[in-house]
Amino acid sequence: MIVKTKKFALDKKEYVSISFKRHLKSGWKWLLIPAGVFLLGLVLHFTGSYKNWWIPVVSVIGAGLYLLFWYAQFYAASQMEQNKQMFDKFMYEIDSSRILVKINQKEGGVMKWDSIQSAEKVADSFLLIIGKGQFLRFPFNVFNSEHDLKLFESILKRKELL
């Protein structure tokens, strides 16, 4: 059985938002460093050991720069010419052996299931994770029927991705 989708594209704003949130989920531990430095600065200041505000201020600025750096990375990736293809409209034909990505009825490419690391079912879509900042997003409304949606979900479960 083949699941066919309507032709759709990933929005650049959605890409930046999803990528940034996924990165924060996986890398939130790095924000513990500026939090620890912040607390250390406060303790040093209020105990009188080192009365200065620059340590907590620099830790907050460092955390902000870390977040800004990663947001800028994903935003820049969405603007690059070589990544333009990620935001083109495609149709997909999905079965248990492959994912066929179609530009039109005659042109397209094949993606093997081996390249998919994991899958997630979020509020309004499925995310197939390929790598850091690389994913396929299938909103529920791109499937032609409720049956196709359920079939797609069962394929993901059989592949042990969900």
Disulfide bonds with the S-S distance in Angstrom:
none
